[in-house]
Amino acid sequence: MARRQLAQPEKRASGKAVAALIPDGASVFINIGTTTEEVARALAVVSGRVRLGYLRRAPPATP
């Protein structure tokens, strides 16, 4: 089972709870992770709460 699917209801609830604590107009850095992904998802649900300035995936590591 993928990490994204493990404890999904709990991650979604955590994401909503954290998003509720972030005030409008705040700047937030969200690092990689399946729980932090739910925070971003919860913020995006409320129109106008999320504005991405710069989003980039890191290139894969070379051996």
N, C-alpha and C positions, 0 to 999 in steps of 0.2 A: 504494500500500500504506500502511496506517495505521501510525503510529509504534509502536503497541502490538504490531504484528506483526513489526516489524523487529528482527532479532537476538533473537527471543523465547527461544531456549534459553540464550543468554548472560545475558539479563536474569534469567531464572529462577534460573540458577546463582549469579549475583551476589546476588540476593535471599536465597537460602538461606544463602550464606556470611556475609552481613551479619547475618542473623537469628541465626545461631549465635553471633555475638560479643556479642549483647545479653543481659546477665544477667537472670535472673528478678527481677521487682520493679522493674526500671528504668523510668524515664519517658523516653519518646522522642517527639520531634516529627518527623513524617514529612511532608515538603513534597510538592507536586504533582510528578508525573512518572511515566513508565511503568516505570522501574527501581525507584523507591521504592515503587510500587504492588506490585511483586513482593516487596519486603521485608515489607510489611504482610501480603501473602498468605502468605508463609512463616511469619511469626509466628503467624498465625491457625490454621495447620495443627496446632500443638501446643496441645491444649486448655488453657485457662486462662492462656495467655501474653499475650493481648490483652484489654485492657479500655479501651473508648473512653470518655473523659470528655466530650468535646465535639467534634463533627465537623460542619463546615458548609461548604457550597460558597459561594464568593464569587458575588455577583450579576454578571450580565454587564455589561461596561463599556458605558456609553452614549456615543454619538458626540458 
